[in-house]
Amino acid sequence: MRHEGKTEARLARIRGSEPPRRHNARTIAALTSNPGCARRAVLDAAGVDKERLADRVGFPAAFGQSRFAIVRGNAFERQVKADGCVELLRLLRDLLGLDLGDATYTDLGADDSGEGLDARHRVAKARLVDGPAGSDGANGELFDHPLLRLEVAGQEVYLEPDLVAFQHGGAYHVVEIKSFPVIDGQADGEKVAAAAVQAAVYVLALRRLLGRDDAVSHEVVLVCPKDFSNVPIAVRLDVRRQLIVLEHQLARLTRIDTLLDALPDDLAFDLGQAGPGGGGSPMMAADALTAALGRVSARYVPGCLSACELAFYCRGEAAGHTAALGIGVREELGGVGTVAEALGLAHGTAVPAADQAEAAAMLRTTARVYAEAVGDAAGAPGAA
């Protein structure tokens, strides 16, 4: 417990005066997609606002939902949950083939006493564990805003899914409400994939809370607008593959206290906090924030561009390095750190180290085949 308190105090010093940003399913999905990135792990654990940080160091994030999309998504969620989730119950009845006429709805976030996240989690745990036991199997129960908990890199983080639906047979189904449309039975593949990973985070957290994998279905319910309307449609989403990957990647994450032990004690990313009349605590200068980022190792891959607010900064930092070309290239060129070094090995102007012999041979072969192909193309009839 003392060690946990030390870790939390250290993370608070790193964050500075800014209120912490809580982990959520999206940040956990992004972290586990690139488990070797210490920079993201530390910033997320400390609750640093990476979007503000990216803007301060001159590389503003260029992804995420627009304000219009956020407002539309919130309105769609309110519509689906209106009047005690009448519309959602209809969708679940049709999709799962169950009689949910007497189902009950409980908003576990409605009576937030302000006692903190731990208190909310205890209430949610008690209701979710007792829910199946208190049911005779004839009804369904819907739980909104349950506060779950999951260990990430040795740190307990709190998660709040859109809704958890208890159905017949003692099994829960996680319900995810998203605002992207399903048009003619098809939705954007990238958005569905992201929703599946995020839903898997909730399934795993709920399974660990209940202590049984079979207590939570691997089929989640995804609710989206149908076609070009606000009429909701529900579909099943099998997340077994995402669960396997998620558990594997969570196990690979380095503990946050281990990462902190390798960092300087004075590391900070204090973005300041606005106060009345433009006052508040001062923020660190841009050059100081840039220097601080350089003290935490990153592991940039092209996939970061769609998952991390600092991706453009890290891409610029990684320019000229083979890792910036993708995971496949980095793995094929193990031990070859820069593009210049790779070109030197390919053209025989650099002498490979012992651990670069295999990569050097592959690069020389590739360069020779490429040169022959270009020569053949240049000598072909009709070539310019």
Secondary structure, DSSP 8 states (H G I E B T S, - for coil): -HHHHHHHHHHHHHHTTS------HHHHHHHHHSTT-HHHHHHHHHT--HHHHHHHTT-----S--HHHHHHHHHHHHHHHHHHHHHHHHHHHHHHT---TT-EEEETTTT--SS-HHHHHHHHHHHHHHHHHT--SSS-EEEES--EEEEETTEEEEE--SEEEE-GGG-EEEEEE--S-BBTTB--HHHHHHHHHHHHHHHHHHHHHHT-GGGB-SEEEEEEEBTTSS-EEEEEEE-HHHHHHHHHHHHHS--HHHHHHTS-TT------EE-GGG-EE----HHHHHHHHTTS-----GGGGGT-TTHHHHHHHTTTBGGGG-HHHHHHTTT--BHHHHHHHHTT-S---GGGHHHHHHHHHHHHHHHHHHHHHHHSTT--
